Amino acid sequence: MSFNKDIRRKLFAIILTAGLAVTSIGGAVLADETTEATVPAASEESVETKDLSAYSFDNVYGSQLYGFLEHQYTFEGRNIPVAESNFYFINAFFELTNYAYYGMYPQTSEGFVDLSAAYGDGTKYATYGDFLVSYAERTLESSCIIAQRAADENLVLSEETLGDIDTMMDNLSREAAAANMSLDQYLQLYYGPSCNESAYRNILQNYYLSDLYTSKYCEEHITDEMRYVPNIRYALFYAPQDSSDEAALQSAESLANDLVTAAGGDLDAFETLAQQSVADTFCTEANDIAVSKGQTVTAFENWAYDEARQIGDIDVIYAPEYGYFAVGYLGLAMQDEQTLDNMAVQELTQEISAAIDSGEYQFGTTQEYLPAPTVPASDGTLPTDTTMETTPAGETEGKSSVATVLIIVFAVIGGVAVIAIIIILTAYVVKKINNKSASDDRDEPEEDEEEPEEEEEEDKKEE
C-alpha cells in the first residue's frame, strides 16, 4: 500500500480528533518558550465521514512499525498496559516521521521515518529502529515515574478535567461513528487490539495527572533567588575560540572596547551604540537579558553574579564559546513566569533523568525487537514553498534574539522524556497539523517545535 503525502496527512488527522489541545510545557528547552498546559474546552465540530475499510492495525502505519508494538513492559514489577506502551511508541513514531518528512531523518516511500536505515553517527544505535525504541522507552518510563510521584502525593483530577476527558471520548465516538465503527473498533485500528475505551481513558487520565504533578512541582520549586536575577545589557562581537584566527579575536576585542569607551559609563548611550553596531554589522547581536543561573555561558554568568557588581558597571568580557561581550549591569529584574516554569521543569527533568540512568526503578521488557523490514526509500522530494523557519526565544522588535547565542539549549527529547509527556502525545501532534492544514493545507512543523535530540546530547547541558 502506498502512503503518499495526502494519505499521511489524513492519518494524522484521523488518529485522534478528540480535541486534546495543549500548549507545550517546555521542559528544558529554550528559556522563553510557553510553559503552561491547558485543558481544552468542549468541542462540537462537525465530523467528516471517513472510509477506513482499506486499513487495519498491521498496515495503518506502513510496513515497519508493527514489529515494534505489542510488547509487554513492566514498571516496578507491575505490567504496563500494552495499550499504553503502544500509545507512546506510536506517538514517538509520528514525531520522528514529522522530521523525516522534512529531510531531517531518512524517509520511506510510504511516507514514514525509515526504521531500517542506519543511524550512522557512531553511537549505540545501529538503526533508526533502535533509536525509536530508546526514544519511546524513555518517554514511557518517564511517564510512569511521574505518574508514580503523582500517586504518592495523592493527586486527583478535578471534576472539570474529568469532564473534559468525557468530552474527548464523546468526540472520538463521533469520529468512530463517521467511520462506521464502534469506539473500541476505532481505537483498536490505531492503537492495537489491547486498546478500548477504558484503556484509552486511563491513558488520558495519566497524562493529566502528569501535567498536574508537573505544575505542582513548578509551584513548589520556584524560589525568590530564581525570581530576581541580574539584568544585563550586552553587545556580542562574535569570535569563538575554536573557529576564529588571532586577527579575528583581536578585532572583536577592539570593537568591544571601543563601544565601552564611547559609551562613557552611560547605559543609554551603550544601548544606542550597540544597536548601531548591529546595524553596521560589526556587532552580532545586542539586547538585555535577565540572567538565571545555569542558563548562560560561564563567563557571562560569573560577571552577572559578581558580588561586587553595581548598577551602571560597564565592562568587556570574553566567553570562548562566542567571543567578546561589552556588558552593562542594569540591576535586578524579575523573571517572567514562563521562564521560571521552564527552570523548574528543567530541575524535574534532571531528577527524572538521573532516576532513569541510575536504574532506580525497575523498567523494561523481556521481548526482543527484530530489525525493521526494508522498505524502498523516499525519492527525497520535499513539499514546495515550505520552510523550516523558527522564531528564537526572547526576540523583541528592533533587537536581536538573546537565544541565538546565550541561552543554553538543554537536550531532553529522547534523552529525558519528561517534556515528551506533554508534546509527543498524538493528540498534540494531530491538533497542530489540523490547525496548520486548515490555514494553508500544509502539515509542516510549528515554529516553536524543536527537533528531537539523541540521548548523548544530554552531556551538552553545560557549555
N, C-alpha and C positions, 0 to 999 in steps of 0.2 A: 504494500500500500504506500503510495507516495504522499508525503506530507509537505505541501507547499506552504508558502507564506500565509495565504488566506486561511488554510485549514488550521495551521498552527495558532493563528490569532483566535479562531473560533474555539479551539480547545482551551486556550487561556480563559476566554470569556465564559465558557460553559462550566468549567471545573467548579467554580464557586461564585455565585452571584447573590449570595445571601446578604451582602452589604456590610461585611466586616471592614469598615473604613477606619484605618488607624494612621496616626502620624508617627514616624519613627521616633523611638525614644532616644536614639542617637548614642547609645553607649559606646564610649571610647572611640568616637570618630572626631571630625573637626569640631573645634571648641564652640562654634557658634551655630550648630545645627539645632533643629527643633528637638525638644526633649519631652514632649508630653503625649501620651497615648490617649485617644479619645474613644468613647463608646458611641457607636452610630445610633442615629435615631431610626425609628421605624420607616420602612420604605414600601411604597405601593406602586412601584414602577411596573409598566406593562411588560409582559414576558413574551418573547418571540417563540413561536413553535419551532422545535428543532427535531430533525430526523437523525437519530443516533444509531440506527439499525446496522450501520457498517462497522460499528466499534464494539470492542469487548475489552475487558481489563487487560488481557495479554497483548493487545495491539494499540491501545489508545495512545500510548507514549512511544510508539515506534517499536523497533526491534531489539533495543539494548537494555532498557531499564528493568524489564520484568524480572530478570535474574537477580536483581539487587533488592527485590521486595520480598515480602512474606517471610522474613527472618525473625525468629523469636529472640528478643533481648530481655535481659534481666537487670534490675536495679535493686541493690541491697537485698538480694535473694527473692525478690518478687518479679513475676513475669510482667513485662510491659505489654499492654495490649498490642497485638500485631497491627491493628488499625492505626495506632498512634505512631509506631515506628515507620510504617508505610507513609503516613502523612508527612513526616519530616524528610524522608528520603525523596518523596515526590516534590516537595517544596524546594529542596536543595537542587534537584534536577532541573526544575524550571528556572531557578536563579542562575545556575551556570549556563543554561540554554540561552537565557536572555543576553548574556555576554557573548556566547558563541555566535549568536545571530549577527552581532556587530563586529565579528572578526577577532575578538579577544581570545577565544578558545576555538579549537577545531570543531567543525560542524559536519554532521552527516547530511546526505541528500534528503533525509526525512525531515530535516529542519530542527534537529535537536543537537545538544552537545555530543561529541563523539567519545563515548566511554571506552572505546578500544584504542584510541590514539595514544601514542607515547607521551608521557608528561614532559620528559625531555629537559629537565633542569638540574639533574643530578641529585635530587632529593630522594626521600624514601619512597616516593610514589613512582611506580613504573608506568601507570596509565592514568587517564582521567577517571576511569572507573575506580581506581584506588583512591584518588583524591575525593571523589564523590562519597565513598564510604567514610573516610575520615571526617570530611566536612559534615555529613549528615549525623554521624555518631556524636561528634562534639556538640552539635545542636541538640540532639536528643538527650544526651546526658546532662547538658546544662539545664534543659527544661525540667528534667527530673530533680536535679539538685534544688532549683528554685521552688519547685512545687513542694518538695520536702520541707524547705525552710518556711514556706507559707503555712503548711500544715502544722509545723512545730509551734508557730506563733498563733495558731487557731484563727487564721484569717478566713473570713467567709465573704462571699459575694453579696452585694446589695440586691434588694428586690428589683431595683431599676435595671441593674446589669443582667439579672436573670431574665427579666422581661425582654431586654434587647436580644438575648440569645434565643428566646422563644420566637422573636420576630425574624431572626436569621433563619431559623429552622422552617418557619412558615414560608419564607421566600424561597427556600430550597424546595419545599414541597410544590410550590407553584412552578418552579423550573422543571421539576420532575414530571409534573402533570403535562407540561407543554411538550415534553419528550415522550409522552405516553408511557410513563414508568411510575412505579411506586417510589417513595422517597428512599427506601432501602435499596432498591434496584439502581437508582440513580447514584447513590453514594458508592455502591459496590462497583459500579462501572469505573469510577475514577480512583477509588481508594482500596479496592480489593474485596474479596468475599468476607473478610473479617469485619468490615465496616457496616454499621447500620445506624439508625437514628440515635440510639442510646450511646454508642461508641463515639459518634461524631459530636454529640452534645457534650460528652465528657472532655473531648479534646478542646472544645471552645471554652469550657469552664476552667480547665487547667491553664489555658492561655491567659484568661482574665485574672486568675489568681496570681500568675506570674507577674502580670503587669501591676496588680495591687501590691504585691510584695516589693517590687522594684520601686514603686512610688513611695511606699512607706520607708524603705531603706534610704532613699534620697532625702526625705524629710529629716531623718534621724542623723544623717552623716554630713549635713551642711553646717559648717561652723562659722563663727564670726571671722576667723582667720581666712577662711575661703571667701567670705563676702567682701571684705575690704582689702584691696590689693593695690600695689603701686601702679600708677598710671604713667606710662612712658610715651613721650613724643620721640619719634625716631626717623631717621633717613638712612637707607641702606645703599652703600656703594659696593656692588656685588663683585667679590673677588675671592671665591673659596680657595682654601689652601691646596686642595687636591686637583684643581683644574686651572689655576692661574699661574702665569710666569711671574718673575720678580718685578718686571716693569708694570704689569697689571696691578700687582699688590701695592706698589709704590704710588701708582696713580690714584687708586681707590683711597689710600690713606691720606694723600694730599688733598683730594677733593673733600673728604670728610672734615679734615682740619680747617680747610678754607671756609666751609659752611659755618663751623662753630665760631671761628674768628669773626666772620662777617655778622653773625647774629649778635655778638657782643653781650651775651648774657640775657638777651631778651627772647623769651619763649615764643612770643607772637611773631617776631622777626624770623626766628628759627623756622616756624611753620611756613611763612611766606617764601623764604629762601629754599626750603626743602621742596615745596610744590613746584617752584620754578625750575629747580634742578631736575625734577622728574620730567617736566615738560621739555626740557632741553636734552633729555635722555642721558644725562650724566649719572643721575640717581635712579636706582632700580625701582624703589618704592618708598613712600613716606606716609606715615599715619600715626595715630595714637593707639596704644594698646594697654588694656588692663592686664597685668602680668600675674597670672596664677602660678603657683609653684608646680613644677613638673610639666608646664605647657610650652616653654620656650627653650632655646638652646642655653647651655650652661652659662656662657659669658654674659648673655643678656639678663638672665635671671639673677646672677650674682651682683650685677651692677644695680638692678632694681631693688634688691633686698639688702643692700649695704646699710648697716645700722646708722652710719654717719650721713645717709642721704638727706638732703634738704631741698625743699621746693625751690626751683629755679636753677638747680645744678645742671650744667651742660657739659658734655664730655664726648670723647671718641673712644670706642671700644672695638676690639677685634674678636670676631667669632669665626674660627677656622671653617665652620660649615658653610658660611655665607660671605664673609668679608668684613668691611669696616662699617660701623654704625656711628652716626652722630646721634647722640641721645640727650634728652632733656627730661627732668623729673617734674611732673605736674602735681604730685601729691597722691593721696589715696583716692581710689574710686570704688564704687560698689559694683560688684559683678552682676550681670544680668542673670535672671533666674534660669534661663535656658543653659547658660554656661555652667552654672552651679550644678544643675541636674546632670549635665554631661560629666562633670568631675566626679560626682557621687557614683554615677553608673560606671565610670572607669574603675573606681575603687571596688565596686561589686564585681566587675568583670575580672579584675586581677584576683580577687578571692576565689571566684569560681574556677578560673584558670589554674590556680595553684592546687585547688582540690582535685581537679581532673588529672593534672600532671603528676601529682603525688600518689594517685591511686587511692585517695581517701575513701571513695565509695566503690563498692563492687558493681561493675557495669560491664556488659558485653554480651556476646552471642557465641555459641559453640558451633554455629553453622558457617561453613566456609562460603566464600564468594568466588565464583568462577569468572574467568575473563569474559568480557562482553563480546558477543559475536561481531565480526567485522561487517560494517555497512559502508557502501560507497560514500566517499566524501562529497561534501558540497562543492559546487564549482566556484565558490568564493564570491559570488555576486552579492553585493550589498544593496540595500534599498537606495534609490536615488533621492537627491535633495535632503539627505539626512546627515546630521552632525551629532557629535557626542560632546557638545559644549557643556561646561559645568560652571556654576557660579561659586567662586570660593567663599568660604565663610567669612563674615566680617566686612564684606565690601560695602563701602559707602560712596555716595555720589561725590565725584571730584577727587577721590582718594584711591590709592591702590589698596589691594586686599592684604591685610596682615597675615592671612592664612597662607599666602603663597610662599612665604619664606620663614615665618616664625613659628607658627603653631605646629607642634609635633602631631603627626597623624598616627594614632595607635592602631596597629593592625590586629583586628579582632575577628573578623568574619573568617571562619574556617580555623582560626587559632583558638579563639574563645567565642563561644556561640551565644553568649548572653543576649547580645543585640539581635541575634538571629531569631530569637523567640518573638521579637517584635516585627522585624522587617522581612523575614523569609517565609512567613505564613502565606500559603497560596492565596488566601483571601486578600492579603495586601497587594501581592503581585497582580492579581486579577483586577483589583479595583483601579490600580494605577493604569493598567493597559486599557481598561474600559474607558477611563476618563480621557486618556490620550487619543484613543481611536475615535472617540466621539467628536474630538475637535479637529483632527487632521488626518484621520484614517491611517495613522502610523502607530506602531507599538514600541517606539524607541524608549530607552530608559529615562526616568525622571532626571531633572537637572541635578538634584542633590544626592543621587544614588552613587554609592561607592562600589568599586569593583571588589569582589571577594579577594581576600589575601590568603596566602598559604600559611600553614602553621609556623613555618620557620621565620616568618616576618615578625613573629611575636618578640623575637630577640632585638628588634629595632625600635623598641618603645622609647628608648632614650638615645638622644643624638650623641 
